[in-house]
Structures are given as C-alpha cells and as structure tokens.
Amino acid sequence: MKTMFISLALLLVTFSFVCCTTGIERNKTISFPEIDGNAVLKHTKILSSDEFEGRGPGTNGEEKTVNYIIEEFKKAGLKPGNTDGTFIQAVPLVGITAAPDMTLTFKKDQQQRSLKLKDDFVAWTKHVADSAELKNSDLVFVGYGVKAPEYDWDDYKGVDVKGKTLIMLVGDPPIADPADPAKLDPNTFGGKAMTYYGRWTYKYETAAELGAAGVLIVHETGPAGYPFSVIQGMVGEKFDLITPDRNLSRVNVEGWIPLEQAHELFKMAGRDYDTLKRDAAVRDFKPVEFSVTASVRINNTFRTINSRNVLGKLEGSNPELKDEYVIYTAHWDHFGIGEEIDGDNIYHGAIDNATGIGGMIEIARAFVNMPNPPKRSILFLAVTAEEQGLLGSQHYAANPIYPLAKTLAVINMDSLNVHGKTSDVVIVGLGNSDLDDFAAQVAADQGRIIKPDPTPEKGSFYRSDHFPFAKQGVPALSSSDGIDYVGKPKDYGMQIKKEYISKHYHKPSDIVRPDWDMSGAVRQLQYYWMIGYRVAQAEKYPRWKQGTEFKKKRQTSLEAAGIRSPK
C-alpha cells in the first residue's frame, strides 16, 4: 500500500498562488503528508466489526467506540480537546422509542383507510412524553410547505393550520427558468440544487412554528435522494437533544408516506396527485383542504443518556494565533443493532462513517508528525448522533469549547472513497466560501479538478456535520472524491454510487469488502490535510461569498467578538 502514496508524499506545493485572495504565506513550501492507507483500513475494520455493535449512541457500542477513538488520539499524539482536560464533551440526549403497533387512519365520511407502520407509512414523535396523537385531525395539502419571502413564496397563504395535519411534497418548488422553461430557475430555490427549504427538517420546523398538529411528507425517491427503504429504517429508537420544553413545541407527529399511498389518499380526497403537484409549483398556489381526517396514536418509552463527542487537539505554534482554530469533523455513530436484513441485524456503517473516523485519526497523526506545527490550533472533533439529525455537531455549535468567532473553518469528512483514485473532487455547495478556493488549488496540485455536486437536488450540504457550523456562520467545507475514476469506464463512478445508495446505505451490508482500493482514500485525506494546513497558516480568515445565506451571521459573530478586520 505504501507505494500508492509515496509519489504524492514527495510532491512539493508552492504557496504563492493565492496570496492576494486568501492570504496564504508567500514563498513557502510544504509536502503532502504520507498517509497510511492500511492504517485507515484497519481502523475501519475494527470500528465496523460486530464487536462494536453498529456504534449506536447510548449503547455498549458507543462505549467501545469512544474508548477506541480516545486511545487512538493519544497514540497519535493529540492532547485532550476539552478545556476540562478530557477528550470528552458530554452531549445530553433523549432516546424515544415508539411502540410498533400504531396505525394511521384516514377517514372521509363513511370511507376509511388504515395504513400499516413501515409498510404504508413511517411516523414518530419527538415529544418527551408517554404518548402523542392525531385525533380526527383535518388534512391540508400545503404544497412544498415553504415560506420564503425573499422569493415571494408562501405555501400557507390564507389558511390557519393550527391543530391540522399537513401533507407536503419533498424538496424545493421546481420553478422553471423564464429564459429556458426546460430548466430550473437558478435564481429561485437554487435552481436544480436543493436549498434548506427543501429539507424535511425545515418542513417540520416551519409547521411547528405555525401550530400544526402533524406533518406527513410524500416520499419520492428522485427528489429525496434515497429510496423509501431508508425511511423505513428510521423505525425504532430516535434521539434528540434535550430541550427545556421537552420538545412539546414540535408537532405531535412527524412522518412520511410513500408515493403510492399519497396517490390513494389524494384520490380519497377527490383530488389527483399529479395535478396538485403541478399546481404547487407556482407562486399563486393556495393550500387545499382535503375534508379528510387523520388519526394515529404513538405510545412512547424514553430514556435520557449522556452521549459523547470526542475531541483531540494539536496546539498551534504561534503564541498570537494558537487561540484560533481549524476544526475537522467526522461522525463516529451509526444505527447500532436493528431490524434484520438478509440475516444480519448489525448496522456496521463501514463506509458511513468508520472510514471518516479512521481517516481523522491518520490526519491527526500526520499533523503531529510535522517538524513544526501550524500557526493555529487544529481540533479533531468526532461527533455523536449524526444519523439522528446532526445532533453531536449541533450541540458543539451551540455550546462550543472554543469560540466560533475564532474558528476559521470546519472541514467535514463523511464517507471516504474506497474504490481507487479519481481525477476529480466534488464540492457540495461549490461557490459558497473561500474554502472552495483553497480546495481547488490543493486539488490542482494533485493533478485533479474541482466539480460541483452532480446531484445537488439531494441537498447534501444540509445533511452532514459541517452544516450546524455553517448555520452559526463558520465557513464550512463539504467535499468528496469525484466520479471520474482513473482507468475505469466513464460511468463507473455513478454506477458504484447508485449501487451503494440502493443496496448498502444505512443497511447492515455497509461492510468492509475485499476489493476495496484505499489509494483514493489516501489522496482524499492528503487533500483534506493540506486544506486544513493552509487555512491554519493563512493571513486572513476564509469568508463566505457574497449572497450566501451564512455571510450575515458570520459578520455579526465576528463583530460581536471584536474581530472587525480578521487577520
């Protein structure tokens, strides 16, 4: 394996190319580090083994995982990342398990349809209570469930939805480009790319703010970005951060129905699904009341736990700058032990995201092995409960150990490339910040090119651990190896991506396989390492680009901290 990366380790990189835009030191050279792909593979095998029980929060698997990461951080030479002298940040969570005997019933006059949990719908409640229910709750179709004044868009216009159950479409409203109706308008809801308005989390949050009793999102595989089987895998214990109101401000019931059930429901209401979906894609759409009621009762058991983020730190070498940080994030959790699929009930999470944790450990080792540490400090943050809604990163972003105003960047690593080298790198949310400029030059030094996300409609920027930091204004980078594999057919990259999503994503079969080629992961980790190093050495803070939704938040944060003209 060593021969795969020796040539990269010898490649020298000149820093003078971007001094005018990102403030990187002039006339300095640094080599790409040597990363041991076999070591990354070893960590991945251990963390995804049966012994670690799928790394579910609040389980024996968490205990083993956290202890393993701490020991490996220590072996790599990192210091405790928390100011209390430990490697741990406690993350208080509540785990809520709904009884599986629930039935969702739609009723209109004498007609009644009863839906079976998991086969016909998936639902849960985030209320920390013994039960939650919809009882003869009036159904209202609210299109895409979006209120976006900047786009002159309101799917709720003219209807009081308090106490009602809302039926919504997944994703953003697809607005045609006036210049070319065959394409989506790039200036409205991101064009083809999903905005936060398209995320299911936004839809539930907005419905709660308006006093709705429940939300059912219609699942369609294309705009959702994953099959309904992924939603079906969400049955079971669900975690959330503990809030003072015990989550009672959220809607009673959050859930999904598959497309075929949506067609039947709309037919029951005397409506045509395809017609209303088309009507929902225009600004003058108004909510449609269905004259159908929904009823379901969810009986809960719940427990509170202290899950854990794991933090390791490399202190910066410059006394004036070592209180400023670059953060690497990767989530250690997966789904633990769940429903058996093809004879296996351990959700191993090898690619997602044992590879990311293995890679983080080896990047940390590469930083520690430098003759001279970077000017600023590097924090390695292995977070919990990403699979439960980015809860570990959300907790750190709301309760940072080190000020976010002095956090220059977050570099997220979620699922490494295990299929060999690519000639491209994909940046999710390309064009958002100066970090893209760092990434483009590092990729170029590897002989690769930067490309935008080929499936921006899936909203990947809002689905991983960098996003809670972006919401707080910290420039954040989410990227992955691309789809153009060296020496492979043109469609190879998309084929393996589709196969992984359809067959292995969030299933027990996400395991280490004998045909893995770690050379791509090595180059990917060198890319991540070099971006972090250059940001840690830069004269200026990375900035959000003009027009991004996070720029104002960042400016406010910097000004509040007295950082008016960042170094």
C-alpha positions as CSV (number, residue, x, y, z in Angstrom):
1,M,0.0,0.0,0.0
2,K,2.9,2.3,0.7
3,T,3.8,2.6,-3.0
4,M,0.4,4.1,-3.7
5,F,1.2,7.3,-2.0
6,I,5.0,7.8,-2.0
7,S,4.9,9.9,-5.1
8,L,2.3,12.2,-3.6
9,A,4.3,12.5,-0.4
10,L,7.2,13.8,-2.4
11,L,5.1,16.4,-4.2
12,L,6.1,20.0,-3.2
13,V,3.4,22.6,-3.2
14,T,4.1,26.4,-3.6
15,F,2.0,28.7,-1.6
16,S,2.4,31.9,-3.6
17,F,-0.5,31.3,-5.9
18,V,-3.3,32.7,-3.8
19,C,-1.7,35.3,-1.5
20,C,-3.9,38.0,-2.9
21,T,-7.2,36.2,-2.2
22,T,-6.7,34.0,0.8
23,G,-3.7,35.4,2.5
24,I,-1.5,32.3,2.4
25,E,2.2,32.9,3.2
26,R,4.3,33.6,0.1
27,N,7.3,31.6,-1.0
28,K,6.7,28.7,1.4
29,T,6.7,25.1,0.5
30,I,5.2,22.0,2.3
31,S,4.9,18.5,1.0
32,F,1.8,16.4,1.1
33,P,2.0,14.1,4.1
34,E,2.4,10.4,3.9
35,I,-0.9,8.8,4.9
36,D,-1.0,5.1,5.7
37,G,-4.0,3.6,3.8
38,N,-3.6,0.3,5.6
39,A,-3.9,2.1,8.9
40,V,-7.2,3.7,7.8
41,L,-8.5,0.4,6.6
42,K,-7.5,-1.2,10.0
43,H,-9.4,1.4,12.0
44,T,-12.4,0.9,9.6
45,K,-12.4,-2.8,10.1
46,I,-12.3,-2.5,13.9
47,L,-15.0,0.2,14.2
48,S,-17.4,-1.6,11.8
49,S,-16.8,-5.0,13.3
50,D,-19.6,-7.0,15.1
51,E,-17.8,-6.3,18.3
52,F,-18.7,-2.6,18.0
53,E,-22.4,-3.4,17.5
54,G,-23.1,-0.7,14.9
55,R,-21.9,2.2,17.1
56,G,-25.4,3.2,18.3
57,P,-25.5,6.2,20.7
58,G,-26.2,5.1,24.3
59,T,-25.2,1.5,23.8
60,N,-22.2,-0.7,24.6
61,G,-21.1,0.1,21.0
62,E,-20.8,3.8,21.9
63,E,-18.6,2.9,25.0
64,K,-16.2,0.8,22.9
65,T,-16.2,3.4,20.1
66,V,-15.4,6.4,22.3
67,N,-12.7,4.5,24.2
68,Y,-11.1,3.4,20.9
69,I,-11.0,6.9,19.5
70,I,-9.6,8.4,22.7
71,E,-6.8,5.8,22.7
72,E,-6.0,6.3,19.1
73,F,-6.0,10.1,19.6
74,K,-3.5,9.6,22.4
75,K,-1.3,7.3,20.3
76,A,-1.3,9.8,17.5
77,G,0.0,12.4,19.9
78,L,-3.1,14.7,20.4
79,K,-3.8,16.4,23.6
80,P,-7.2,16.5,25.3
81,G,-9.5,18.7,23.3
82,N,-11.8,19.9,26.1
83,T,-10.7,22.7,28.4
84,D,-11.5,20.5,31.4
85,G,-8.5,18.3,30.5
86,T,-10.5,15.5,28.9
87,F,-11.1,14.2,25.4
88,I,-14.9,14.3,26.0
89,Q,-17.8,16.7,25.5
90,A,-21.0,15.4,27.0
91,V,-24.0,15.5,24.7
92,P,-27.2,15.0,26.6
93,L,-29.8,13.1,24.5
94,V,-33.2,11.7,25.0
95,G,-33.9,8.4,23.2
96,I,-37.6,7.9,22.3
97,T,-38.9,4.5,21.2
98,A,-42.4,4.3,19.7
99,A,-44.5,1.2,20.2
100,P,-44.7,-0.6,16.8
101,D,-48.5,-1.3,17.0
102,M,-49.5,2.2,15.7
103,T,-52.0,2.5,12.8
104,L,-52.5,5.7,10.7
105,T,-56.2,6.0,9.7
106,F,-57.5,8.4,7.1
107,K,-61.3,9.0,7.2
108,K,-63.8,10.8,5.0
109,D,-67.5,10.4,5.7
110,Q,-68.0,6.6,5.6
111,Q,-64.7,5.9,3.9
112,Q,-61.7,4.7,5.9
113,R,-58.2,3.7,5.0
114,S,-55.9,2.1,7.6
115,L,-52.2,2.2,7.0
116,K,-49.6,-0.2,8.5
117,L,-46.5,1.2,10.1
118,K,-43.4,0.8,8.0
119,D,-45.2,-0.8,5.0
120,D,-47.5,2.1,4.4
121,F,-46.1,5.0,6.5
122,V,-43.4,5.9,8.9
123,A,-44.1,8.2,11.8
124,W,-42.6,9.2,15.2
125,T,-42.9,12.0,17.8
126,K,-40.1,14.0,19.3
127,H,-42.3,14.8,22.3
128,V,-40.6,13.6,25.6
129,A,-43.9,12.2,26.8
130,D,-45.7,8.9,27.2
131,S,-47.8,9.4,24.1
132,A,-48.7,11.8,21.3
133,E,-51.5,11.6,18.8
134,L,-53.5,13.0,16.0
135,K,-57.2,12.6,16.7
136,N,-59.5,13.3,13.7
137,S,-57.1,16.0,12.6
138,D,-58.1,17.8,9.4
139,L,-55.7,17.2,6.5
140,V,-54.4,20.1,4.5
141,F,-52.2,19.9,1.4
142,V,-49.7,22.7,1.6
143,G,-47.6,22.0,-1.5
144,Y,-43.9,22.1,-0.6
145,G,-44.5,23.6,2.9
146,V,-42.3,26.6,2.2
147,K,-42.5,30.2,3.4
148,A,-39.7,32.1,1.6
149,P,-40.4,35.9,1.5
150,E,-37.2,36.5,-0.4
151,Y,-38.7,34.5,-3.3
152,D,-42.2,35.9,-2.8
153,W,-43.3,32.4,-1.9
154,D,-45.8,31.3,0.7
155,D,-47.4,27.8,0.6
156,Y,-49.5,28.6,3.7
157,K,-51.3,31.7,2.4
158,G,-54.8,32.2,3.6
159,V,-55.1,29.1,5.8
160,D,-54.8,28.7,9.6
161,V,-53.1,25.3,10.0
162,K,-53.3,25.2,13.8
163,G,-54.2,21.7,15.0
164,K,-54.2,20.4,11.5
165,T,-52.1,17.7,9.8
166,L,-50.2,18.9,6.8
167,I,-49.4,16.9,3.6
168,M,-46.2,18.2,1.9
169,L,-44.1,17.4,-1.1
170,V,-40.4,16.6,-0.6
171,G,-37.8,19.0,-1.9
172,D,-38.0,22.6,-3.2
173,P,-40.6,24.0,-5.5
174,P,-39.3,23.4,-9.0
175,I,-39.5,26.8,-10.7
176,A,-38.9,26.9,-14.4
177,D,-36.3,29.2,-15.8
178,P,-38.0,32.1,-17.7
179,A,-35.2,32.0,-20.3
180,D,-35.4,28.3,-20.8
181,P,-38.6,26.6,-19.4
182,A,-36.9,23.2,-19.8
183,K,-34.5,24.1,-17.0
184,L,-35.0,25.3,-13.4
185,D,-34.6,28.9,-12.5
186,P,-31.1,29.2,-10.9
187,N,-32.2,32.4,-9.1
188,T,-35.1,30.8,-7.3
189,F,-34.6,28.0,-4.7
190,G,-31.2,27.3,-6.0
191,G,-32.3,26.0,-9.4
192,K,-31.5,22.3,-9.6
193,A,-29.7,22.4,-6.2
194,M,-31.7,21.9,-3.0
195,T,-31.9,24.8,-0.5
196,Y,-32.7,24.4,3.1
197,Y,-36.3,25.0,2.3
198,G,-36.3,21.5,0.7
199,R,-35.0,19.7,3.7
200,W,-37.5,17.7,5.8
201,T,-36.1,19.2,8.9
202,Y,-37.2,22.7,7.7
203,K,-40.6,21.5,6.8
204,Y,-41.2,20.0,10.3
205,E,-39.8,23.1,12.0
206,T,-42.0,25.5,10.0
207,A,-45.1,23.5,10.6
208,A,-44.4,23.6,14.3
209,E,-44.0,27.3,14.3
210,L,-47.4,27.7,12.7
211,G,-49.1,25.4,15.2
212,A,-49.8,22.4,13.1
213,A,-50.5,19.1,14.8
214,G,-48.7,16.8,12.4
215,V,-46.8,16.6,9.1
216,L,-46.7,13.8,6.6
217,I,-44.1,14.2,3.7
218,V,-44.7,12.4,0.5
219,H,-41.6,10.4,-0.4
220,E,-40.4,10.3,-3.9
221,T,-37.0,8.6,-4.5
222,G,-35.7,11.1,-7.1
223,P,-36.1,14.4,-5.1
224,A,-35.5,12.7,-1.8
225,G,-32.2,11.2,-3.0
226,Y,-32.8,7.8,-1.4
227,P,-35.4,5.0,-1.6
228,F,-38.3,4.6,0.9
229,S,-36.4,1.8,2.5
230,V,-34.1,4.4,4.1
231,I,-37.2,6.0,5.7
232,Q,-38.4,2.5,6.8
233,G,-35.0,2.1,8.5
234,M,-35.9,5.0,10.8
235,V,-38.4,2.9,12.7
236,G,-37.1,2.3,16.3
237,E,-35.4,4.5,18.9
238,K,-34.9,8.1,17.8
239,F,-32.7,10.5,19.6
240,D,-32.9,14.3,20.1
241,L,-31.1,16.9,22.1
242,I,-32.8,17.6,25.4
243,T,-34.7,20.9,25.4
244,P,-36.3,22.8,28.3
245,D,-39.8,22.3,26.9
246,R,-39.3,18.5,26.4
247,N,-39.8,19.1,22.7
248,L,-43.5,19.8,23.2
249,S,-43.3,22.8,20.9
250,R,-42.7,20.4,18.0
251,V,-45.7,19.0,16.0
252,N,-47.3,15.9,17.7
253,V,-46.5,13.6,14.8
254,E,-43.7,13.8,12.2
255,G,-43.8,11.3,9.4
256,W,-43.6,10.1,5.7
257,I,-45.9,8.3,3.3
258,P,-44.7,6.6,0.2
259,L,-45.8,7.8,-3.2
260,E,-48.4,5.0,-3.8
261,Q,-50.1,5.8,-0.5
262,A,-50.2,9.5,-1.5
263,H,-52.0,8.7,-4.7
264,E,-54.6,6.7,-2.8
265,L,-55.0,9.5,-0.2
266,F,-55.4,12.2,-2.8
267,K,-58.0,10.0,-4.6
268,M,-59.9,9.6,-1.4
269,A,-60.0,13.4,-1.1
270,G,-61.4,13.6,-4.6
271,R,-58.1,15.0,-5.9
272,D,-55.5,14.0,-8.4
273,Y,-51.9,13.8,-7.0
274,D,-50.1,14.8,-10.2
275,T,-52.4,17.7,-10.8
276,L,-51.9,19.2,-7.4
277,K,-48.2,18.6,-7.5
278,R,-48.1,20.6,-10.7
279,D,-50.3,23.3,-9.1
280,A,-47.9,23.5,-6.1
281,A,-45.0,24.6,-8.4
282,V,-46.4,28.1,-8.9
283,R,-46.4,31.2,-6.7
284,D,-50.2,31.7,-6.5
285,F,-50.7,28.1,-5.1
286,K,-53.0,28.1,-2.1
287,P,-53.4,25.3,0.4
288,V,-56.0,22.7,-0.3
289,E,-58.2,21.4,2.5
290,F,-59.0,17.7,1.9
291,S,-62.1,17.0,4.0
292,V,-60.2,14.0,5.2
293,T,-59.1,13.4,8.8
294,A,-56.0,11.7,10.2
295,S,-55.8,9.7,13.4
296,V,-52.8,7.9,14.9
297,R,-51.6,7.4,18.5
298,I,-48.0,6.9,19.3
299,N,-47.1,5.3,22.7
300,N,-43.5,6.0,23.8
301,T,-40.9,4.7,26.1
302,F,-37.9,7.0,26.6
303,R,-34.6,7.3,28.3
304,T,-32.0,10.0,28.7
305,I,-28.4,9.5,28.1
306,N,-25.2,11.4,28.1
307,S,-23.6,10.6,24.7
308,R,-20.2,12.0,23.8
309,N,-18.3,13.9,21.3
310,V,-14.6,13.1,21.3
311,L,-12.1,16.0,20.9
312,G,-8.4,15.9,20.4
313,K,-6.2,19.0,20.0
314,L,-3.0,20.0,18.4
315,E,-1.9,23.4,19.7
316,G,-0.7,26.0,17.2
317,S,2.9,27.1,17.2
318,N,2.2,30.9,17.0
319,P,1.5,32.3,20.5
320,E,-0.6,35.1,19.0
321,L,-2.7,32.7,16.8
322,K,-2.9,29.5,18.8
323,D,-6.3,30.5,20.2
324,E,-7.7,30.4,16.7
325,Y,-8.9,27.0,15.3
326,V,-9.4,24.9,12.3
327,I,-11.8,22.0,13.1
328,Y,-12.0,18.6,11.4
329,T,-15.3,16.8,11.9
330,A,-16.4,13.2,11.3
331,H,-19.2,11.3,13.0
332,W,-18.5,8.1,14.8
333,D,-22.1,6.8,15.2
334,H,-24.2,4.6,13.1
335,F,-27.5,2.8,13.7
336,G,-26.5,0.1,16.2
337,I,-28.4,-3.1,16.2
338,G,-31.7,-3.0,14.3
339,E,-34.1,-5.0,12.2
340,E,-32.5,-8.0,10.5
341,I,-31.9,-7.7,6.8
342,D,-30.6,-10.7,4.8
343,G,-29.6,-12.4,8.1
344,D,-27.7,-9.5,9.7
345,N,-29.0,-7.1,12.3
346,I,-25.8,-5.1,13.0
347,Y,-25.7,-1.9,11.0
348,H,-21.9,-1.8,10.6
349,G,-21.5,1.6,8.9
350,A,-18.1,0.8,7.4
351,I,-18.1,3.5,4.7
352,D,-20.6,5.7,6.7
353,N,-18.6,6.6,8.7
354,A,-16.0,4.3,10.1
355,T,-13.8,5.4,7.2
356,G,-14.1,9.0,8.2
357,I,-13.0,8.3,11.8
358,G,-10.2,6.2,10.6
359,G,-9.1,9.0,8.2
360,M,-9.4,11.6,11.0
361,I,-7.0,9.6,13.2
362,E,-4.5,9.4,10.5
363,I,-4.7,13.0,9.5
364,A,-4.2,13.9,13.2
365,R,-1.1,11.7,13.2
366,A,0.2,13.4,10.1
367,F,-0.2,16.8,11.8
368,V,1.5,15.7,14.9
369,N,4.5,14.3,13.0
370,M,5.3,17.6,11.4
371,P,8.6,19.1,12.5
372,N,6.8,22.4,13.2
373,P,3.0,22.5,14.0
374,P,0.9,25.0,12.0
375,K,0.4,28.5,13.4
376,R,-3.2,28.0,14.5
377,S,-4.5,25.1,16.6
378,I,-6.3,22.1,15.0
379,L,-9.2,20.5,16.7
380,F,-10.3,17.0,15.8
381,L,-14.0,16.6,16.6
382,A,-15.5,13.1,16.4
383,V,-19.2,13.7,16.9
384,T,-22.1,11.6,18.0
385,A,-25.7,11.1,16.7
386,E,-25.1,12.4,13.2
387,E,-27.5,9.8,11.9
388,Q,-30.1,11.1,14.3
389,G,-30.1,14.6,12.8
390,L,-26.6,16.0,13.2
391,L,-27.1,16.2,17.0
392,G,-23.5,16.0,18.2
393,S,-22.3,18.7,15.8
394,Q,-25.4,20.7,16.6
395,H,-24.6,20.5,20.3
396,Y,-21.0,21.6,19.8
397,A,-22.0,24.5,17.5
398,A,-24.5,25.7,20.2
399,N,-22.0,25.0,23.1
400,P,-18.6,25.5,21.6
401,I,-15.5,24.6,23.6
402,Y,-13.6,27.3,21.6
403,P,-15.3,30.5,20.3
404,L,-16.9,30.1,16.9
405,A,-15.8,33.6,16.0
406,K,-12.2,32.3,16.3
407,T,-12.9,29.1,14.4
408,L,-11.7,29.8,10.9
409,A,-13.1,26.8,9.2
410,V,-14.8,23.4,9.6
411,I,-13.7,20.6,7.3
412,N,-16.1,17.6,7.3
413,M,-15.2,14.0,6.4
414,D,-18.2,11.8,5.9
415,S,-17.6,8.5,3.9
416,L,-14.2,8.1,2.2
417,N,-13.6,6.8,-1.3
418,V,-12.7,3.1,-1.2
419,H,-12.7,2.4,-4.9
420,G,-9.4,3.9,-6.2
421,K,-8.1,7.2,-7.4
422,T,-10.3,9.8,-9.1
423,S,-9.3,12.7,-11.4
424,D,-11.9,15.0,-9.8
425,V,-13.1,16.3,-6.5
426,V,-16.7,17.2,-5.8
427,I,-17.5,20.2,-3.6
428,V,-21.0,20.2,-2.2
429,G,-22.2,23.8,-2.2
430,L,-19.5,24.9,-4.6
431,G,-19.2,28.7,-4.6
432,N,-20.2,29.2,-1.0
433,S,-16.9,30.3,0.5
434,D,-13.2,31.0,0.1
435,L,-12.6,27.4,1.3
436,D,-13.5,26.4,-2.3
437,D,-10.5,28.4,-3.5
438,F,-8.2,26.5,-1.1
439,A,-9.7,23.2,-2.2
440,A,-9.4,24.0,-5.9
441,Q,-5.7,24.8,-5.6
442,V,-5.0,21.7,-3.5
443,A,-6.8,19.5,-5.9
444,A,-4.9,21.1,-8.8
445,D,-1.6,20.3,-7.0
446,Q,-2.8,16.7,-7.0
447,G,-3.5,16.9,-10.7
448,R,-7.2,16.9,-10.2
449,I,-10.1,19.3,-10.9
450,I,-12.9,20.6,-8.8
451,K,-16.5,19.9,-9.9
452,P,-19.9,20.8,-8.4
453,D,-22.1,18.2,-6.8
454,P,-23.6,16.1,-9.7
455,T,-26.8,15.6,-7.7
456,P,-27.4,19.0,-6.0
457,E,-31.1,18.3,-5.8
458,K,-30.4,15.9,-2.9
459,G,-29.4,18.7,-0.6
460,S,-26.3,17.1,0.7
461,F,-24.9,20.4,2.0
462,Y,-27.6,20.3,4.7
463,R,-27.2,16.7,5.6
464,S,-23.8,16.4,7.3
465,D,-21.9,17.7,10.3
466,H,-20.5,20.8,8.8
467,F,-24.0,22.3,8.4
468,P,-24.7,23.2,12.1
469,F,-21.4,25.2,12.0
470,A,-22.4,26.9,8.7
471,K,-25.8,27.9,10.3
472,Q,-23.7,29.6,13.0
473,G,-21.7,31.4,10.4
474,V,-18.5,29.4,10.4
475,P,-17.2,28.7,6.8
476,A,-17.5,25.0,6.2
477,L,-16.3,22.7,3.5
478,S,-18.1,19.5,2.4
479,S,-16.4,17.6,-0.4
480,S,-15.8,14.1,-1.6
481,D,-13.8,12.3,-4.2
482,G,-15.5,12.6,-7.6
483,I,-17.0,10.2,-10.0
484,D,-14.3,10.1,-12.7
485,Y,-12.1,7.1,-11.7
486,V,-8.7,6.7,-13.1
487,G,-8.6,3.7,-15.5
488,K,-12.3,3.0,-15.2
489,P,-15.2,3.4,-17.6
490,K,-16.8,6.8,-17.7
491,D,-20.0,5.7,-15.9
492,Y,-18.2,3.6,-13.3
493,G,-18.4,6.3,-10.6
494,M,-22.1,6.9,-10.9
495,Q,-22.7,3.2,-11.0
496,I,-21.0,2.4,-7.7
497,K,-22.6,5.4,-6.1
498,K,-26.1,4.3,-7.2
499,E,-25.4,0.8,-6.1
500,Y,-24.2,1.9,-2.7
501,I,-27.3,4.1,-2.1
502,S,-29.7,1.4,-3.2
503,K,-28.2,-1.7,-1.6
504,H,-26.0,-0.7,1.3
505,Y,-26.7,2.9,2.5
506,H,-28.0,2.7,6.1
507,K,-28.2,-1.1,5.9
508,P,-26.2,-3.9,7.7
509,S,-24.5,-4.6,4.4
510,D,-22.3,-1.5,4.7
511,I,-19.3,-3.6,5.5
512,V,-15.6,-3.7,4.6
513,R,-15.1,-5.6,1.3
514,P,-12.0,-7.4,0.0
515,D,-12.0,-5.4,-3.3
516,W,-11.5,-2.0,-1.6
517,D,-8.8,0.1,-3.1
518,M,-7.6,2.6,-0.4
519,S,-5.4,4.7,-2.8
520,G,-8.3,7.0,-3.4
521,A,-8.9,7.4,0.3
522,V,-5.2,8.3,0.8
523,R,-5.3,11.0,-1.8
524,Q,-8.6,12.3,-0.3
525,L,-7.1,12.5,3.2
526,Q,-4.0,14.3,1.8
527,Y,-6.3,16.8,0.2
528,Y,-8.2,17.4,3.5
529,W,-5.0,17.7,5.4
530,M,-3.5,20.2,3.1
531,I,-6.6,22.4,3.1
532,G,-6.6,22.5,6.9
533,Y,-2.9,23.3,7.0
534,R,-3.2,26.2,4.6
535,V,-6.2,27.6,6.4
536,A,-4.2,27.3,9.7
537,Q,-1.3,29.3,8.1
538,A,-3.4,31.9,6.2
539,E,-3.1,35.6,6.8
540,K,-6.8,36.1,6.5
541,Y,-9.9,34.3,7.7
542,P,-11.8,32.4,5.0
543,R,-15.0,34.3,4.1
544,W,-18.5,33.4,2.8
545,K,-19.1,34.5,-0.8
546,Q,-21.5,37.4,-1.4
547,G,-25.1,36.3,-1.5
548,T,-24.7,33.1,0.7
549,E,-27.2,32.8,3.5
550,F,-24.5,32.4,6.1
551,K,-22.5,35.6,5.4
552,K,-24.5,37.9,7.6
553,K,-24.4,35.6,10.6
554,R,-20.6,35.3,10.3
555,Q,-20.2,39.1,10.1
556,T,-22.4,39.6,13.2
557,S,-20.4,36.9,15.0
558,L,-17.0,38.5,14.2
559,E,-18.1,42.0,15.1
560,A,-19.5,40.8,18.4
561,A,-16.1,39.3,19.2
562,G,-14.4,42.5,18.2
563,I,-12.8,40.9,15.1
564,R,-13.6,43.6,12.5
565,S,-10.7,43.0,10.2
566,P,-9.7,39.4,10.5
567,K,-6.1,38.5,10.2
